[in-house]
Amino acid sequence: MFKGHTLVVPRSHVVTLADLPSSDLSAYFGFVQQLAVAVEAALGAGGSFVAINNKVSQSVAHLHTHVVPRTKGDGLRGFFWPRTKYESDDEATSYAEKISAALA
């Protein structure tokens, strides 16, 4: 997807958002919020796109939330965006390290 696109996945197995126990909502979405801020700060993004698919278009039957860095003119149109690849494993690692540092 976009470089820096990150997934948040609960440790306990649930298929959809409706299956996530209400007692876990605050911690889960608190972390999604922290990650969205960290992705923007770490990558100098103008904003972020946060999304969950439930059942339809859910390619993995496990709840996961997408946090995607955004910049003006990046090509995102609704849920369709240009797909890019990291140039190398080292580049992917560098994005992960930047985001991890911003979370600290």
C-alpha positions in Angstrom: 0.0 0.0 0.0 1.6 3.3 1.1 5.0 3.3 2.7 4.4 3.4 6.4 1.0 1.7 6.1 0.6 0.0 9.5 -1.9 -2.5 10.9 -3.1 -2.7 14.5 -4.3 -6.2 15.4 -5.7 -7.3 18.8 -3.8 -10.2 20.4 -7.0 -12.1 21.1 -8.7 -13.6 18.0 -11.8 -11.8 17.0 -13.1 -11.6 13.4 -14.9 -8.3 13.4 -15.2 -5.1 15.4 -18.5 -6.3 16.8 -16.7 -9.3 18.3 -14.2 -7.2 20.2 -15.2 -7.2 23.9 -16.3 -3.7 25.0 -13.8 -3.9 27.8 -11.0 -3.9 25.2 -12.3 -1.0 23.1 -10.6 1.8 25.0 -7.2 0.2 25.0 -7.4 -0.9 21.3 -8.6 2.4 19.9 -6.3 4.3 22.3 -3.4 2.5 20.6 -4.8 3.2 17.1 -5.0 6.9 18.1 -1.4 6.9 19.3 -0.2 5.1 16.2 -2.0 7.5 13.9 -0.2 10.4 15.6 3.1 8.6 15.5 2.8 7.7 11.8 2.1 11.4 10.9 5.0 12.6 13.1 7.5 10.0 12.1 6.9 10.3 8.4 6.1 14.0 8.1 2.7 13.1 6.7 0.0 15.7 6.4 -2.6 13.4 8.0 -3.7 9.8 8.2 -6.4 7.4 7.0 -7.7 5.0 9.6 -10.0 2.2 8.5 -11.5 -1.2 9.4 -13.2 -3.7 7.0 -15.8 -5.9 8.6 -16.5 -9.1 6.6 -16.7 -7.6 3.1 -13.2 -6.9 1.7 -11.7 -8.3 4.9 -9.0 -10.4 3.4 -8.0 -11.9 6.7 -10.6 -13.2 9.1 -9.2 -11.3 12.1 -9.9 -7.8 13.2 -7.3 -5.3 12.0 -7.2 -1.6 11.7 -5.3 0.2 8.9 -3.3 3.4 9.7 -2.1 4.9 6.4 0.0 8.1 6.2 -1.5 10.7 3.9 -0.1 13.6 1.9 -1.9 16.0 -0.4 -1.9 14.5 -3.9 -0.9 11.0 -2.8 -3.5 9.4 -5.1 -5.9 7.9 -2.4 -9.4 7.9 -3.8 -11.9 6.5 -1.4 -10.5 3.0 -0.6 -8.5 2.8 -3.8 -4.9 3.9 -3.7 -1.9 3.3 -5.9 0.0 0.3 -4.6 3.7 0.8 -4.0 6.5 -1.5 -2.7 9.4 -0.8 -0.5 12.7 -0.8 -2.4 14.2 -3.2 0.0 13.7 -4.9 3.4 16.1 -2.2 4.8 13.7 0.5 3.6 10.7 -1.2 5.2 12.7 -1.6 8.4 13.6 2.1 8.4 9.9 3.1 8.2 9.1 0.7 11.1 12.0 2.1 13.2 10.8 5.7 12.5 7.3 4.9 13.6 8.5 2.9 16.7 10.7 5.9 17.7 7.7 8.3 17.4 5.6 5.9 19.6 8.3 6.0 22.4 
